[in-house]
């Protein structure tokens, strides 16, 4: 039981957060590498989607961009939140930053392939600021999800009677509400970057 408590506390250490950040970076690299092995037909479809992305960024209004950016990040955070209610979902929770990183890496690789140095500019000023903030929120959410899963596992395997999980649940929900606020900030940053640099697209 002492080992379970130790593992539960470990997730809140900087080393575990660094591990999660490392999984996100691996995901980005996998996304970039996967772009190199995609079929020509699939790359053409991505190119069309990328042109649509740039065109949409030129003409969509502030609120539409805000909502799409907010919802796309909320999906990942919501999955992390739900997975936290399982005592054995830790592997799935850790995979979330990898998946998000892969999507980011593939998108950035496609933008660079289509636009060269201009694509690098788009990635740096339009995509990365929002992605960095939303990824931070996901990493924090993943950490809390793993922590709550460990709490549930500890409670299930404990031979002692539990004092109740309500306080831990309230704290868990509160933390995710704060993380949703961070996601909202990332969506706002996405909109501002788009508005400021839209004439460069």
N, C-alpha and C positions, 0 to 999 in steps of 0.2 A: 504493500500500500504506500509505503514511503516513496518507492520508485514512481508510482503513478502521480503522486503529488509533485515530485521533482519534475516530471515531464510536463505537468500542467503549468508549473511556474516558468519553465524554460522558454515557452513560446513568447513570453513578454520581455525576453532579453534581446539586446541589440543584435546578438549573433544570429538569432532566428529570423529577425527582420532582414538582416543582410542575406541570409539564405534565401528568403522569399524574393528579395530584389534580384538575387542571382538567377533564380528561376525565370523571372520576367526577362532578364537580359538574354538568357538562353533561348527563350521564346522568340525574342526579336531576331536573334541570329538564325534560328530555324526558319523564321518567316522569310528572311532575306535569301537563305540558301534554297528554300523550297521554290522561290520565284525562278531560280536558275533552272529548275528541272520541270517547270510547268510546260505543258504542250502549247504549241503555237496558237491553236484554236482557243484555248483557255486564256492565254495572254491577250489575244485580241479582244475577248470579252472583258477582261480586266481593263484594257486600254479604253474601251468604250465607256465602262463604268467610271474610269478616272476622268475622262473628258466631261462626263456628266457631273462628276463631283466638282470640278473646277467651274463649270457653267452654272451649276446650282449656287455655288458660293458667290458668284458674281451677281446673281439676280434675286436670291431668296431674301426675305425680310429677316430682321433681327430675331423676332419671336420664333419663327420656324427653325432657324439654325439653333437657337437656344434649346428648344424642346427636343429636337433630334439628338443633339449632343448629350443632353441630360438623360434622355431615355436609354441611349445606347450604353452609357456608363452604369446607369441604374440596374440594367439587366444583370450585369456581372456581379454587382454588389448584392442584388437581391438573391442570386443563386448562392453566393457565399453565406448570406444570412440564413437561408433555408437549410443548407447543408449543415450548419452548426447545430441543428436539432437532432442530428444523428451521431451516435457514439462511435461509429466506425467509418465516418466519411472523410477522415483526415487526408487520405491520398487524393480524393477528388477535389478537396479544397485547395491543396497545394498546386494542383494542375491548372487552376483558374488563371493565375498570373502568366503561366506559360502560353495558354490559349490566347489571352489578350495580347501578349507580346508577339505571338506569331502573326496575328492580324495586323498589328502595327508595323512589324518588319516587312511583311509582304506588301503592304500599302506604300510604305516609303520606298521600297525597291522599285515598285511599279512607277511611282511618280518620278523617280530619278531616271529610270529607263526611258520614259516618255519625254521628259523635259530637260534632261541634262543638268547643268548648273542651276537653271531655273527651278528644276524639281527639288534641288537641295534647298533653295530659298523657301519654296513652299513648305517643305518638311520642317524647316527650322522655325519659321515664323507663324505658320498656320496650324500645323499638326502637333509639334512637340510640346508647346506650352500647355495646351489642354491635356494631351496624353500623359505628360509627367504628373500633373495634378490628379487626374482620374486614376492613374496607375498607383499613385501613393495611397489614395483612398481604398483601392482594391487590395493593396498589400496589407493595410491596416485592418480591413475587413476580413481578409483571409486569416490574419493572425488571431483576431477575436473569434472567428468561426472555429478554428482549430482549438483554441482555448476552451470554448464552450463545449465542443465535442469531448474534449478531455475531461471536463467536469462531469459530463453525463457518464462517460466510461468509468470514472472513479466512483461515482455514485452507484452504478450498476454492479460493480465488482466488490464494493465494500460490504463487509459483513455487519457493520454497525448501521443503526437506523439513521437515515438522513434527516437533517433538520429542515429540509425543504430547499427547493431551488429558486423560489420566487425572488429573493434579493439578487441572485446572479442573473436571472432572466431579465429583471428590470434594468440592471446595469448593461446587459448585452444589448437590449433594445435601445437604450439611451445612446450607447456608443455608435450604433448604426444610424441613428437619427443625425448625430453629429457628422458622420461620414457622408450621409446624403447631402448635408449642407456643403461639405467640401466638393462633392460632385457638382453641386449647383454652381460653386465658384469656378470649377473647371469649365463648365458650360458657358459661364459668363466670359471667361478668358477666351474661349473659342470664338465667341461672337465678336469680342473686341478686336482680336487679332485679324479676324476676317474683314471687319469694317475698316480697320486701319490700313491693312495691306491689300485690300481687294483690287485696288487700281494696278497692283503689280502682277496680279494673276493673268 
